[in-house]
Amino acid sequence: MGNRLPGAILFDMDDTIIAFGAVSMETWLRVCEYHVGDLPGWTAEQLVDGINSYREWFWSDPERHRLGRMNTINVRYEMVRGAFSRMGIYAPRVANLISEAYIEEHERRVHVFPGALETLQALNDKGVRLALLTNGNKTSQRGKINRFNLEPYFDYILVEEEFGLGKPHERVYLHALEVLGVQPPDAWIVGDNLEWEVAAPQRLGITAIWHDFTGKGLPDGSDIRPDRIIRSLPELLD
């Protein structure tokens, strides 16, 4: 790719600029450790495994994913209730307590990745036009944008609920580029989702950079190949 920066960069937000899903598992473990005493015979690790298994199933379906991200608070309760049902645990009060504790603790743990804001500012200073493309509902996503004061860094912000469509619909990427006044060959996109921020935009001619924040590399058997893989946003400036 060389060191030449493009005319515009499209950024994902969750797990690209801010650590969101990145802090989920440690949060589930913490709240399960606190409440596992109310469930004799079970360990916190077993509860987390059950919740994680249910989460993977829930988010694996694109339509269920789309509906779920429009109401993230309800989904937090659904994760525990669904996991408990699969595990044969009947404890609705404990399920609600774990869900409520998770929502509060997760909110506390969410943070901006080190170097992310400094990278956005450096790109601003270099004249690169930036857009933020984030899936989800307005309340949740605008809340994070405001909390971390992200708006000043971007020339355009697209929130799924506000726009009416989300990634990976091609209109999302093309509309953002139209607003920025840049054609696909002169644009990059950066994000952690291999379908939303790599495969779909690549089909439009956009250079796709995968944010591998876990450092685990591409999943086994993946046929999606990013144009570049980074571990942190400051690498964009290298």
N, C-alpha and C positions, 0 to 999 in steps of 0.2 A: 504493500500500500504506500510505502514511502512516508515521508514526514510532512507532506503538504496537507494542510487542513482543507476541508471542503467548504462550500459556501454556506451550508446549513447542517445542523445535527439535530435529529429527533431523539429525545430522551424518554425512556420509561422512568417511572418514579419509584414504585415499591421494589425493593431489593436491587435497585440500580443507584438511586441517589440516597434513599433512606433504607435502613435495615428494618424490614417489616416482617416478612416470613422468616427472615434470618434469625429472629429472636423467638420464634414460635415454640420450638421444641424445648428449649431451656425453660420457657415460661410454663408450658404444660407440666414439665417435670416438677417445677417448684410448687405449683398449686396442688398437684396430685400428692406430693410428699406431705403437704400440710393437712390434706383432708383424708388421706388413706386410712387413718385411724378409725374413721367412721365406717370402714368397709372391711370387717374381719376376714382374714383369709386371702386378701389381695395385697399386692405390693404396688408401690408407685410406678415402678417400671412396667408392670403388667397393664396398669391403667393407661399409661402413655402409649404403649404398643397398640392397645385397642383403639384409642382415640386416633392415633396416626394411621392405622389401617382404615378406619372409617373415613378419615379426612381424604386419604388418597382415592378411595372409591368415590366419594362425593364430588371431588373436584375433577375427576377423570372424564366426566360427561360434559361436553361443551355447553349444552343448553342448561344443565343444572348449574354449571359454573356461572353462566351469564346471569341467571336468576339469583343465585346465591350472593354474588358480589353486589347486587342491588340492595341487599339487606344483611349486611355483615353481622350486626348484633344478633339477629335471630339465628344466623348460621352458627355462631359460637355455642348457643344452647343446643342446637341440632347435633353438633359434633359429639357432645358428651352423651346426650340422650340416645343417639343412634349407636354409639360405641357400647354403652351400657346394655342396650337391648340385645346387641349381637353377643355380648359376653355373658348374658343371663343374669345381669345385676339389676335388681329392682330396688332403686334408691333414688326416687325423684328429687327429694330434698337435697341429697348430697350432690346429685348431678347439677342442680341449679347453683349450689354453693361453689362448685368447681368452675362452672361457666362464668359466674359473676366475678370470681377471684381472677380468672384468666383475663377477662376483659380489662379489669383494673390494672393488673400487673403488666400485661402486654403493652398497654398504653404508656406505662411508665418506662418500659424498656426500649421502645422504638426510638431510633436516633439516626442522625445523618452519618453516612459512612465517612471515615476520615479522608480528608482531602477533596471531598465531593464539591463543596461550595467554592473552594479555592480554584478548582478546575473550571467550574462554570464561569467564575469571574475572569479567569485567564482567557477563556474562549470569547467572552464578551469583549475583552480588551483587544483581542486579535481580529475583531470584526466578524466573527462567525455568528450567523443568525441561528437562534435556538428555539426549539419548540418542545413542550412537555406533553406527552400523550399518555394519559392514564385511564385505565379501565376502572369502573366502579361507580358508586353513587356520589352525587354532588356533596352531600353532607360529610361523608367520610373523607373523600379525596380533597375537597377544598379545605377541610379542617386541617389536614396534614400540610397542604401547601401554605396555609396561613401560619400554622404553628412553627414551621421551619423557615418562614419568610422566603419562599422560593420564587414568588412571582416576579420580583425585580430582575431575575436572571434571564427571563424568557420573553421572546418577542411574541409568542403565541402559546396558549395553554388550551388543550382539548381534554375535557372530562367526558367520559362515555355517556353518562346520564344526560348531560347538558347537550351534547352533540346529537344524541339519538342512535349512535352506532359506536362500537368499540373495536379494538384490535381483535382479530386479524382482518377485519373488513378493509378492502383496499381503499375505499373512500376516505378512511381515517388518515392514511399516510399521504394520499394525493391531495387532500384538502389542506393538510398542514403545509405541504410543500408549496401549494398555490399561494397560501397566505404569506409564506416567507419569500416567494418569488424565485424559487430555485427548482431546477429540474432534477429528477431522480439520479442521474449519473453524477451530479455534484452534491450529493447528500449522503450522510451516514445516519445510521440509527444505532442506538446503544441500549441494550436491555438484557434481562436475565432469562426471558422466556424464549425458548428455541423456536416455537411456532410464531409467536406474535412479533418478536423482534429480530428474527433471523429468516426463517423460511418464507413467510408472507412478504416482507419488504424486499427480499432478494428477487422474488418473482417480478417486482416492479422495476428492478434495476438499481435499487438502493443498496449501498454497501452496508453490510450488517456486522456489527461488533457485539459479541456475546460477553456479558458481564458474568464471569464465573466466580461469584463471590465466595463460594465454598472451597474453591481450589481443587475440586474433585475431577475436573475434566468432563468431556462429553459422556453422556450415558452409554453404556454398552449397547451396541447394535443401532445406535442413532445414525440415520442416513442424512441428517441435517449437518451441513458444514459451514460454520460462520466464516466470514472473510478474515476475521481476526478475533482472538480471544484475549481478554484482559482480566486481571484479578482486582483492579481498582481503577477508578476514573482518572487519577493523575497520569496513568499510562497513555491516555489519549494524546497527551502533550509531548510524548517521547518522539 
